[in-house]
Amino acid sequence: MQRYFVEPEAIQGQTVTITGDDVKHIVRVLRMEAGERVIVCDGIGHAFCVELTDLGQDRVLGQIVEQLTDQVETAVKITLAQGLPKGDKMDMIVQKGTEVGISRFIPLEMARCIVQYDQKKEQKRRERWQKIAKEAAEQAHRTLVPSVAVGMTFERLMNSLDGFDLVIVPYEGEKARGLREVLSERPDVEQICMVIGPEGGITEKEIATALAMGAIPVTLGSRILRTETAGLVAAACICYQFGEMGG
Amino acid sequence: MQRYFVEPEAIQGQTVTITGDDVKHIVRVLRMEAGERVIVCDGIGHAFCVELTDLGQDRVLGQIVEQLTDQVETAVKITLAQGLPKGDKMDMIVQKGTEVGISRFIPLEMARCIVQYDQKKEQKRRERWQKIAKEAAEQAHRTLVPSVAVGMTFERLMNSLDGFDLVIVPYEGEKARGLREVLSERPDVEQICMVIGPEGGITEKEIATALAMGAIPVTLGSRILRTETAGLVAAACICYQFGEMGG
């Protein structure tokens, strides 16, 4: 069944109002009619089977038939703080990371970022990434749309780690402590943050800061992963460890 | 240190001969001189520290200083049989799959492939994918260049599974048996084949054939992964399970 995300406010009692681009998709692309059903998610974890009742040019109305209770979202919540990569790599990171199960993306300004974070362009880029996250969430049948945070500096992130139970930093210089060892020791974690360096990697100074703030450098094995691959792979391993990748 | 792959024949006794595009890279791009060192891999699992002795326009000679014994390659060998995806997605699959640790790629013609396998274009595409695998292997510090097989039909693959200890087929229709369960039951496997369907998925008929040939359908969890993401994610989980992702 076709899936759409709406804002939580678009669901009032049993009535759902779909607006924006999705109207065109329902009415013109799929040419759906009253009586047909779609799945509507509110983006914060709830999914409903909805029967369409009124299809207009600007909005589509529907009635909730039932709430869906499949557990699609991971119990452990994963945040990817990604050192800003070159070109359009962040698009791919947001798309694939959403598929795997990441809940939140933080674009990170780090010492070796080649692309400098541009305050002027920021709003536009963030909107773009948020749209990619929404589309990927629909495609992956998620009920939560991962959020893309406003970009921040590495230092600022390091000073706002309170909400996380575990902060890991995959780092080429770490040879001993593996991801599996760290995760196995912490079966209770609920909020994990992964910090991934940009193309040039993480500086020793950044690692020292991270260590001082309680983050744990880990190795992801002896093969060197590109910046756009590391977060995705680490997220897959975290999901696997916590039984979220097909128990 | 810079890394290069050569054919095994390019290493004779202690002397290494580098030819092709890498000569330009060493001589013109990096402007290296005699006495400088690089890492040379033979692509079948051996790596050497090599001191350059003679730099020409067509070939660079060097002497082996020592063999490197770091274990970069995974003990378990992973083959990805990938239902041919649209556009240039296979490029990304080969690049990222090489980083994660896949040893062999098989482009697979399946019932729901949108792109038909083109015998005429085949040689050229395979050369392209093989080049991507070599470059990704260098970047990932692997000592083995994954091979890209000649494309084959799903039926032909199903009749040539003898060499594998375990054949898994991530399948949306499989709800019960998870990847972790299957891998946990088989700690002894050495050769794993993953069969990934194209955009449209695997047909029920293909699943029936796979089952009959001893392959095991598995779920990768409740989030639906795109075809270009599934193999990469499953490979990461296999490496994680076998302690290859930072034990």
Interface residues (C-beta under 8 A of the other chain):
Chain A: D70 Q71 V72 K96 E99 V100 G101 Q139 A140 H141 R142 R177 G178 L179 R180 E181 V218 T219 L220 G221 S222 R223 I224 L225 R226 T229 L232 V233 A236 C237 C239 Y240 Q241 G243 E244 M245 G246 G247
Chain B: D70 Q71 V72 K96 E99 V100 G101 Q139 A140 H141 R142 R177 G178 L179 R180 E181 V218 T219 L220 G221 S222 R223 I224 L225 R226 T229 L232 V233 A236 C237 C239 Y240 Q241 G243 E244 M245 G246 G247
